[in-house]
Amino acid sequence: MNFYTDDKSIIACSTGNQSNTAIAIIRLSGFKSLLDLQKFFSFNLQKTENRKSHLTNIIFKDKVYDNALFVYFPDGQSYTGENVLELSVHGNQLNIQRILDLFIKEGALRSAHPGEFTYRALKNKKLSLSQVEGLDMLLNANSSLMLSQGLDILQGDLHAQYLALYDSFLKLKAAVEISIDFSEDVGAEETQIFFNKSFEKFFKLISALKTRTEGNVSALLSPEIVLVGQTNAGKSSLFNILLKHDRSIVSNIAGTTRDYISEVIHLEGINFKLVDTAGIRESNDVIENIGIDRAMGILSRAFYKILIVNPFETNAEYLKKFSDIDFDFLIFSHSDKKDFLEQLSLVNFSKIKTKYLSKASFDTSVCGSIEPLNMSGPMGPDTIAMHPNFALGGPIEPVNKSGPIEPLKNDSIQSGPIEPVLKYHILKKFEVLTANNPILLERHRNVVNKIYSESVSFKNNINGLTDVAILSSEVNILGYSLTELIGIVSPDDVLNSIFSNFCIGK
């Protein structure tokens, strides 16, 4: 963190620096006076209006470097809390670098370190630590959920809840201080009532935050939809259907997919990673077994787990491999084959735990029983998506969460494409798991849980604490954790972790 401690003026390009663009933003911060930069501008800086754009030439010793716009943000009214100047210049990379070199060489500025503008905003109390973490999440988000929460934190919504909790703590602390210093004046009964109400409100607020930390959020940050099953079950065909593109190789040769393949699919504004895995079977092939191990590893962490079963090549012994896994969707393939239901009834699926039940067939008039296409000319993705048939056993509702599946019946079969049903349930699960707006930042989750645990312990010991000095000490423990949450206490390792993710110019 040593390079953040000097007070030199800094400069950086805050927009893309990998390719030419129409416009680039160069940001300067920390200079003592705008007039000190007059030698670089044709515009009379004494006429500058704060926070308004002005047209100027960037010059030095009668040489014009660029025609640009500049906006001046004075000390206290800027992002960093310092004097800030933002230049909108032409975005040729050579032009950008030439202007940066000019200010560094002739203007006594230095290049900013990654995240240094934001660090100065934190140091000058323009942003709280939690807001900086929200900005970090916003800039590095790889899912819409992270993007939304990063923006919420940056705008201060979550921080406002933390401050409400801290304000409630201060009232609780005041109640303890009253019991120490003024109990005789106020009265023991009134003092106790005030303390109980203060703690009740505090505990209610921390409990509400605690509920937002429950559950595994790692699967929500980059949600994966994983397809697993035996070789030739139809995983690759379903993968291509959902992707609307022939990405996976479809073949009747068992073990065609020897490693996982992943692609991003976009559902209702949410990015999911769709993963087609190697077929699960007993094999003596070292490479194939590595692919199978990877498939099981990916399955264990997946947000949405889909098991595809070919009942004509399945037995109870094989299904034991999946007995410890809670699947979100179970698909029986090859339903177009003769005696499908009879074959299905011969296999014991009671060990498989799943929430939804379906069976799928891939129309043999188009591509056979999940085998290579046998048509003259290529078939477009829209054609592929239209032909697989889907049948659902029972309503599209949970059958028996984490319980055994029920057998399909002839009168429960409904025809229709499988794609929209799968997408419905995937989105429904995502909606349910994000309904309480879970806290995603790991540090926040850990500190909130720490405060909650301390609060529960405090609650359990309240009646047994007759010494107000001990009571005050216990309250102070809560206070330290709270200051850590809202950023009054900012450990260096936390700051290093945050700012290592920031780009130069931010």
C-alpha positions in Angstrom: 0.0 0.0 0.0 3.0 2.3 0.2 2.6 3.7 -3.3 -0.8 5.1 -2.3 0.5 7.3 0.4 2.1 10.2 -1.5 0.2 13.4 -2.4 1.6 13.9 -5.9 -0.7 14.8 -8.8 -1.7 11.8 -10.8 -2.9 11.2 -14.4 -4.3 8.2 -16.3 -6.6 7.3 -19.2 -9.8 6.1 -17.6 -11.2 4.5 -20.8 -10.0 1.5 -22.9 -6.3 1.5 -23.7 -6.2 -1.6 -25.9 -7.6 -0.3 -29.1 -8.4 3.0 -30.9 -11.8 4.6 -30.0 -13.6 7.7 -31.0 -13.1 9.4 -27.6 -10.9 8.7 -24.6 -11.2 10.2 -21.1 -7.9 11.3 -19.4 -8.3 12.1 -15.7 -6.0 14.3 -13.6 -6.3 14.6 -9.8 -4.5 16.2 -6.9 -3.1 19.4 -8.5 -3.1 22.4 -6.3 -4.7 24.9 -8.7 -6.3 24.7 -12.1 -4.3 27.8 -13.2 -1.1 25.8 -12.7 -2.1 23.9 -15.8 -2.7 27.0 -18.0 0.4 26.3 -20.2 -1.3 23.2 -21.6 -4.5 24.9 -22.8 -5.5 27.5 -25.3 -8.6 28.3 -23.3 -8.3 30.9 -20.6 -8.7 28.8 -17.4 -9.7 31.8 -15.4 -13.0 31.7 -17.2 -13.6 28.1 -16.3 -17.1 27.2 -14.9 -17.1 24.3 -12.5 -18.6 21.0 -13.8 -19.2 22.4 -17.3 -17.6 21.4 -20.6 -15.2 23.7 -22.4 -13.6 23.4 -25.8 -9.9 23.9 -26.0 -6.7 23.0 -27.8 -4.1 21.0 -25.7 -0.9 22.9 -26.4 2.7 23.2 -25.3 5.2 25.7 -26.6 3.0 26.7 -29.6 2.5 23.0 -30.6 -1.1 21.7 -30.7 -1.4 18.2 -29.4 -5.2 17.8 -29.7 -8.5 19.5 -29.8 -10.4 18.5 -26.7 -13.2 19.1 -24.2 -12.4 19.5 -20.5 -14.5 19.5 -17.3 -13.2 20.8 -14.0 -14.3 19.4 -10.6 -13.0 21.5 -7.7 -11.7 20.2 -4.4 -14.6 18.7 -2.4 -16.9 18.3 -5.4 -15.1 15.6 -7.3 -14.9 11.8 -7.3 -11.6 11.8 -5.4 -12.3 14.8 -3.2 -9.4 16.6 -4.8 -9.2 19.0 -7.7 -10.0 16.8 -10.8 -9.7 17.6 -14.5 -11.2 15.3 -17.1 -10.1 15.6 -20.7 -12.1 14.2 -23.6 -9.6 13.6 -26.3 -9.5 11.7 -29.6 -9.1 8.0 -28.8 -6.2 7.0 -31.0 -3.8 5.2 -28.7 -0.8 7.1 -29.9 -2.6 10.3 -29.3 -3.5 9.3 -25.8 0.0 8.3 -24.9 1.5 11.4 -26.3 -0.8 13.6 -24.2 -0.1 11.5 -21.1 3.7 11.8 -21.7 3.3 15.6 -22.1 1.6 16.1 -18.7 4.0 13.7 -16.9 7.1 15.2 -18.4 6.2 18.9 -18.3 3.4 19.0 -15.6 5.0 17.3 -12.6 2.3 14.6 -12.6 2.9 10.9 -12.3 1.0 7.9 -13.7 -1.8 6.7 -11.4 -1.6 3.2 -10.0 -4.5 0.8 -10.5 -7.4 1.9 -8.4 -5.6 5.0 -7.0 -8.4 7.5 -7.9 -10.8 5.4 -5.9 -8.4 4.9 -3.1 -8.1 8.7 -2.8 -12.0 8.9 -2.8 -11.9 6.5 0.1 -9.2 8.4 1.9 -11.0 11.7 1.5 -14.3 10.1 2.6 -16.1 10.5 -0.7 -16.8 6.8 -0.7 -17.2 4.3 2.1 -15.3 1.0 2.2 -18.5 -0.9 1.3 -19.1 1.4 -1.6 -15.6 0.8 -2.9 -16.3 -2.9 -2.7 -19.5 -2.4 -4.6 -17.6 -0.5 -7.3 -15.1 -3.4 -7.4 -18.0 -5.8 -7.9 -19.6 -3.6 -10.5 -16.4 -3.3 -12.6 -15.5 -7.0 -12.4 -19.0 -8.5 -12.5 -19.5 -11.6 -14.6 -23.2 -11.9 -14.0 -26.2 -9.7 -13.9 -26.7 -10.4 -10.2 -23.2 -9.1 -9.4 -23.8 -6.1 -11.7 -27.0 -5.1 -9.9 -25.7 -5.6 -6.4 -22.5 -3.8 -7.2 -24.5 -0.8 -8.4 -26.8 -1.0 -5.3 -23.8 -0.9 -3.0 -22.1 1.9 -4.9 -25.3 4.0 -4.7 -25.2 3.3 -0.9 -28.4 1.2 -0.5 -26.7 -1.7 1.4 -24.4 0.7 3.1 -27.5 2.6 4.3 -28.7 -0.6 6.0 -25.3 -1.0 7.6 -25.5 2.6 8.9 -29.0 1.9 10.3 -27.6 -1.1 12.1 -24.8 1.0 13.5 -27.2 3.8 14.5 -29.2 1.1 16.4 -26.0 -0.1 18.0 -25.3 3.4 19.2 -28.7 3.6 20.9 -28.0 0.2 22.5 -24.6 1.5 23.7 -26.3 4.6 25.1 -28.8 2.4 27.0 -25.9 0.6 28.7 -24.2 3.9 29.5 -27.5 5.2 31.0 -27.7 2.1 33.2 -24.1 2.8 34.4 -24.3 6.6 35.0 -27.9 7.6 35.4 -29.9 4.5 36.6 -30.7 6.2 39.9 -32.0 9.3 38.1 -34.0 7.5 35.4 -35.0 4.5 37.5 -34.0 0.8 37.1 -37.2 -0.2 35.5 -37.2 2.5 32.9 -33.5 1.9 32.2 -34.2 -1.8 31.6 -37.2 -1.1 29.3 -35.0 1.3 27.2 -32.2 -1.3 27.0 -34.6 -4.2 26.0 -36.2 -2.1 23.3 -32.8 -1.0 22.0 -31.5 -4.5 21.8 -34.7 -5.8 20.2 -34.4 -3.3 17.4 -30.7 -4.0 16.9 -31.3 -7.8 16.8 -34.1 -7.4 14.3 -31.9 -5.5 11.9 -28.9 -7.9 12.2 -31.3 -10.9 11.8 -32.7 -9.4 8.6 -29.1 -9.0 7.2 -28.3 -12.5 8.4 -31.0 -14.0 6.2 -29.4 -12.4 3.2 -26.2 -14.4 3.9 -27.9 -17.8 4.0 -27.3 -20.3 1.2 -24.5 -20.9 -1.2 -24.1 -17.7 -3.3 -21.0 -18.9 -5.2 -23.3 -20.8 -7.6 -25.3 -17.6 -8.3 -22.3 -15.5 -9.1 -21.5 -17.5 -12.2 -24.5 -19.9 -12.5 -23.8 -23.2 -14.4 -26.3 -25.5 -15.9 -24.7 -28.9 -16.1 -25.9 -31.8 -18.3 -24.7 -35.2 -17.1 -25.6 -38.8 -17.9 -24.2 -42.0 -19.5 -22.6 -42.1 -22.9 -25.1 -41.7 -25.8 -27.9 -40.5 -23.5 -28.4 -37.3 -25.4 -26.5 -34.7 -23.5 -24.8 -33.2 -26.5 -28.1 -33.1 -28.4 -29.8 -31.3 -25.6 -26.8 -29.0 -25.3 -27.1 -28.0 -29.0 -30.9 -27.5 -28.6 -30.6 -25.1 -25.7 -27.7 -23.3 -27.4 -29.5 -23.2 -30.7 -26.3 -24.1 -32.4 -24.4 -27.3 -33.3 -21.6 -26.8 -30.8 -21.2 -30.3 -29.4 -20.5 -33.2 -31.6 -23.4 -35.6 -31.7 -22.5 -39.2 -32.5 -23.7 -42.8 -31.8 -20.2 -43.7 -30.8 -20.0 -43.9 -27.1 -17.6 -41.5 -25.4 -17.6 -38.9 -28.1 -17.5 -36.1 -25.5 -14.3 -36.8 -23.5 -14.1 -33.5 -21.7 -16.6 -30.8 -20.8 -17.7 -28.1 -23.2 -19.2 -24.9 -22.0 -21.0 -22.0 -23.7 -22.8 -18.9 -22.3 -26.6 -18.8 -22.9 -28.6 -15.7 -22.2 -32.0 -16.2 -20.5 -34.1 -13.1 -19.6 -31.2 -10.8 -19.1 -29.2 -13.4 -17.1 -26.0 -15.1 -18.3 -25.8 -18.8 -17.5 -22.9 -21.1 -18.4 -24.3 -24.3 -20.1 -21.9 -27.2 -19.7 -22.0 -30.5 -21.7 -19.9 -33.1 -19.8 -18.3 -36.4 -20.7 -20.5 -39.5 -20.5 -20.4 -41.2 -17.1 -19.5 -44.9 -17.4 -16.8 -47.4 -16.3 -13.8 -47.0 -18.6 -10.2 -48.1 -18.8 -9.3 -45.1 -20.9 -7.1 -42.8 -18.8 -8.1 -39.7 -20.7 -11.8 -40.5 -20.6 -11.7 -41.1 -16.9 -10.1 -37.7 -16.4 -13.1 -36.2 -18.3 -15.5 -38.2 -16.1 -13.8 -36.9 -12.9 -14.1 -33.4 -14.2 -17.7 -33.9 -15.0 -18.5 -35.0 -11.5 -16.6 -32.1 -10.0 -18.5 -29.6 -12.2 -21.7 -31.2 -11.2 -21.0 -30.9 -7.5 -20.8 -27.1 -7.7 -23.5 -26.5 -10.4 -26.4 -24.1 -9.9 -28.7 -26.3 -12.0 -28.2 -30.0 -12.4 -29.8 -32.0 -15.2 -29.6 -35.8 -15.4 -30.3 -37.4 -18.8 -31.0 -41.1 -18.7 -31.4 -43.6 -21.6 -33.6 -46.3 -19.9 -32.6 -48.8 -22.6 -28.9 -48.6 -21.4 -29.5 -48.0 -17.6 -29.7 -50.2 -14.6 -30.0 -49.6 -10.8 -26.3 -50.2 -10.3 -25.3 -47.4 -12.6 -27.8 -45.0 -11.0 -26.1 -45.5 -7.6 -23.4 -43.1 -8.9 -25.8 -40.3 -8.6 -27.7 -41.3 -5.4 -26.0 -38.5 -3.3 -26.9 -35.7 -5.7 -30.0 -33.6 -5.7 -30.9 -33.0 -9.3 -33.1 -30.2 -10.5 -34.4 -32.0 -13.6 -34.4 -35.6 -14.8 -34.9 -36.4 -18.5 -35.6 -39.8 -20.0 -34.4 -39.8 -23.5 -35.2 -42.1 -26.5 -38.9 -42.1 -25.8 -39.5 -42.5 -29.5 -38.3 -46.1 -29.3 -40.7 -49.0 -29.2 -41.5 -50.2 -25.7 -40.1 -47.1 -24.0 -42.6 -47.0 -21.1 -42.2 -50.8 -20.6 -38.4 -50.4 -20.5 -38.8 -47.4 -18.1 -40.9 -49.5 -15.7 -38.1 -52.1 -15.5 -35.5 -49.7 -14.1 -35.5 -48.7 -10.4 -35.1 -44.9 -10.2 -36.0 -44.7 -6.6 -32.5 -43.8 -5.5 -32.4 -40.7 -7.7 -33.5 -37.5 -6.0 -35.0 -34.8 -8.2 -37.5 -31.9 -8.1 -38.9 -32.2 -11.6 -39.7 -35.2 -13.9 -39.7 -35.3 -17.7 -38.9 -37.5 -20.6 -37.7 -36.4 -24.0 -37.5 -37.9 -27.4 -35.5 -36.6 -30.4 -37.7 -37.1 -33.5 -36.3 -40.0 -35.5 -37.6 -38.5 -38.7 -35.1 -35.8 -38.2 -32.0 -37.2 -36.5 -32.7 -40.7 -35.4 -32.4 -41.7 -31.7 -29.9 -39.1 -30.8 -27.5 -40.1 -33.5 -25.8 -38.2 -36.3 -28.0 -36.3 -38.7 -29.0 -38.3 -41.8 -30.3 -35.6 -44.1 -29.3 -34.1 -47.3 -27.9 -30.7 -46.5 -27.4 -29.1 -43.1 -30.2 -28.5 -40.6 -30.6 -25.1 -39.0 -30.8 -24.7 -35.2 -34.4 -23.6 -35.4 -35.3 -26.9 -37.0 -33.5 -28.8 -34.3 -35.3 -26.9 -31.5 -38.7 -27.6 -33.0 -38.5 -31.4 -33.3 -37.5 -32.9 -29.9 -40.6 -33.9 -28.0 -41.1 -33.5 -24.3 -43.4 -35.3 -21.9 -44.0 -34.4 -18.3 -45.1 -36.7 -15.6 -47.5 -34.6 -13.5 -47.8 -30.8 -13.3 -44.9 -28.5 -13.7 -44.4 -28.1 -10.0 -42.1 -29.8 -7.5 -42.8 -33.5 -7.3 -41.2 -34.2 -4.0 -38.2 -32.0 -3.1 -35.1 -34.2 -2.5 -37.3 -37.3 -2.5 -37.7 -40.3 -4.9 -39.3 -39.8 -8.3 -42.6 -41.3 -9.2 -43.0 -43.5 -12.3 -44.5 -42.0 -15.5 -48.0 -42.9 -16.5 -49.4 -43.0 -20.0 -52.3 -40.6 -19.1 -49.8 -38.1 -17.7 -47.8 -37.6 -20.9 -48.1 -34.3 -22.6 -46.3 -33.4 -25.9 -44.4 -30.2 -26.5 -40.9 -28.8 -26.8 -38.6 -29.3 -23.9 -36.6 -26.1 -24.3 -39.2 -23.6 -22.9 -40.0 -25.9 -19.9 -36.4 -26.2 -18.9 -35.8 -22.5 -19.3 -38.9 -21.8 -17.2 -37.6 -23.9 -14.3 -34.0 -22.6 -14.5 -35.2 -19.0 -14.3 -37.7 -19.9 -11.5 -35.0 -21.4 -9.4 -32.8 -18.4 -9.9 -35.7 -16.1 -9.0 -36.3 -18.0 -5.8 -32.7 -18.1 -4.7 -32.2 -14.4 -5.3 -35.6 -13.3 -3.9 -34.1 -12.1 -0.6 -31.4 -10.1 -2.5 -28.5 -12.2 -1.0 -25.3 -10.3 0.1 -22.6 -11.5 -2.4 -19.4 -9.9 -1.0 -17.6 -12.6 1.0 -16.2 -10.1 3.5 -19.6 -8.6 4.2 -21.2 -12.1 4.6 -18.5 -13.1 7.1 -18.7 -10.0 9.2 -22.6 -10.0 9.2 -22.5 -13.7 10.4 -19.9 -12.8 13.0 -22.0 -9.9 14.4 -25.1 -12.1 14.4 -23.3 -14.9 16.3 -22.1 -12.3 18.8 -25.6 -10.9 19.1 -27.1 -14.3 19.8 -24.5 -15.0 22.5 -25.2 -11.6 23.9 -28.9 -12.2 23.9 -28.5 -15.5 25.7 -26.3 -13.9 28.4 -28.2 -10.7 29.0 -30.2 -12.0 32.0 -27.2 -13.4 33.6 -25.1 -10.3 33.4 -25.6 -8.3 36.6 -22.3 -6.4 36.3 -22.9 -3.4 34.0 -19.2 -3.1 33.3 -19.2 -6.6 31.8 -22.4 -5.7 29.9 -20.6 -2.7 28.5 -17.6 -4.7 27.5 -19.9 -7.2 25.6 -21.6 -4.4 23.8 -18.2 -3.0 22.8 -17.3 -6.3 21.1 -20.4 -5.9 18.9 -19.2 -2.3 18.2 -15.8 -3.4 16.9 -17.3 -5.8 14.4 -19.8 -3.2 13.2 -17.0 -0.6 12.5 -15.3 -3.3 10.5 -18.5 -3.9 8.5 -19.1 -0.2 7.6 -15.4 0.5 7.0 -14.4 2.6 10.0 -11.8 -0.2 10.6 -10.1 -0.9 7.2 -7.5 -3.6 7.5 -4.6 -3.3 5.0 -5.2 -6.8 3.7 -8.8 -5.9 2.9 -7.7 -2.8 1.0 -5.0 -4.7 -0.9 -7.5 -7.4 -1.9 -10.0 -4.8 -3.2 -7.6 -2.5 -5.1 -5.7 -5.3 -6.8 -8.8 -5.8 -8.9 -9.1 -2.2 -10.1 -7.9 -0.9 -13.5 -5.7 2.0 -14.1 -7.7 5.2 -14.3 -10.2 4.1 -11.7 
